[in-house]
Amino acid sequence: MSGKILVTYASRTGSTIGVAEAVAQTLIDHKLEVDVLPMQDVASVAPYHAVVAGSAIQAGAWLPEAMQFLKTHQRQLNQKPFAAFLVCMTLALKNESMREQANVGNWLQPVRALVRPISEGLFAGILDISKVPSFSERMKFRVSVLSGVWSEGDHRDWDAIHTWADELSDLLQ
Ligand SMILES: Cc1cc2nc3c(=O)[nH]c(=O)nc-3n(C[C@H](O)[C@H](O)[C@H](O)COP(=O)(O)O)c2cc1C
């Protein structure tokens, strides 16, 4: 395969950046050439052979700036291999049946409607209540933690992230 791969992300409190960097590093380990950029710094996807885009989830959806990135570059993205991932807290729910019921893969439906991914990664993120800007959201998260639904901390599963990126590198070769 020739040509660079763009790994791009939208994040509010930083955890998606770490996931994007881990995906990029795995692709580099497979001898692929990679740029890692926040979506707002991507002027054009034209120079890239393939694009891997990921966003944090808020209110059951990719961040608005991530959806805007897809809309802005939709035509070009549909002409190259495109993979999508999300980072959320639902995948860190302690209760397995609640995790399954949430069906977080559905949150990528608006993404699929714009650009069809060749692969999708669904990852748990970080819950750091001190970084949540809104008071009412902080209260909601505190109640969820106190009631045992969620636990604070870094729930990113690096093995799952590397495994997905390993499989993706095969698709991109
Ligand atoms: C205001 C707000 C809303 C959120 N909404 C959801 C949600 O609907 N579902 C979910 O699973 N996680 C939700 N989360 C958790 C984030 O997706 C998770 O903390 C993620 O790791 C954040 O990524 P970031 O650090 O890259 O911004 C929410 C977090 C915040 C701060």
The ligand as a MOL file (V3000), in Angstrom:
LIG
                    3D

  0  0  0     0  0            999 V3000
M  V30 BEGIN CTAB
M  V30 COUNTS 31 33 0 0 0
M  V30 BEGIN ATOM
M  V30 1 C -21.2570 15.8630 29.1360 0
M  V30 2 C -20.8820 14.4330 28.8940 0
M  V30 3 C -21.7970 13.5750 28.2990 0
M  V30 4 C -21.4780 12.2330 28.1080 0
M  V30 5 N -22.4100 11.4170 27.5240 0
M  V30 6 C -22.1210 10.0880 27.3860 0
M  V30 7 C -23.1030 9.2080 26.8290 0
M  V30 8 O -24.1960 9.5900 26.4300 0
M  V30 9 N -22.7800 7.8960 26.7560 0
M  V30 10 C -21.5680 7.4020 27.1760 0
M  V30 11 O -21.3600 6.1930 27.0940 0
M  V30 12 N -20.6090 8.2210 27.6680 0
M  V30 13 C -20.8670 9.5400 27.7880 0
M  V30 14 N -19.9260 10.3850 28.3060 0
M  V30 15 C -18.6090 9.8270 28.6960 0
M  V30 16 C -17.5200 10.1490 27.6590 0
M  V30 17 O -17.8350 9.6110 26.3930 0
M  V30 18 C -16.1890 9.5530 28.1500 0
M  V30 19 O -15.8610 10.1700 29.3750 0
M  V30 20 C -15.0730 9.7210 27.1410 0
M  V30 21 O -13.9280 9.0200 27.6140 0
M  V30 22 C -14.7430 11.1810 26.9180 0
M  V30 23 O -13.7780 11.2940 25.9020 0
M  V30 24 P -12.8110 12.5770 25.8110 0
M  V30 25 O -11.9960 12.5610 27.0900 0
M  V30 26 O -11.9790 12.3200 24.6120 0
M  V30 27 O -13.6680 13.7820 25.7010 0
M  V30 28 C -20.2060 11.7260 28.5010 0
M  V30 29 C -19.2740 12.6020 29.0780 0
M  V30 30 C -19.6030 13.9360 29.2730 0
M  V30 31 C -18.5860 14.8450 29.9020 0
M  V30 END ATOM
M  V30 BEGIN BOND
M  V30 1 1 1 2
M  V30 2 1 2 3
M  V30 3 2 2 30
M  V30 4 2 3 4
M  V30 5 1 4 5
M  V30 6 1 4 28
M  V30 7 2 5 6
M  V30 8 1 6 7
M  V30 9 1 6 13
M  V30 10 2 7 8
M  V30 11 1 7 9
M  V30 12 1 9 10
M  V30 13 2 10 11
M  V30 14 1 10 12
M  V30 15 2 12 13
M  V30 16 1 13 14
M  V30 17 1 14 15
M  V30 18 1 14 28
M  V30 19 1 15 16
M  V30 20 1 16 17
M  V30 21 1 16 18
M  V30 22 1 18 19
M  V30 23 1 18 20
M  V30 24 1 20 21
M  V30 25 1 20 22
M  V30 26 1 22 23
M  V30 27 1 23 24
M  V30 28 2 24 25
M  V30 29 1 24 26
M  V30 30 1 24 27
M  V30 31 2 28 29
M  V30 32 1 29 30
M  V30 33 1 30 31
M  V30 END BOND
M  V30 END CTAB
M  END
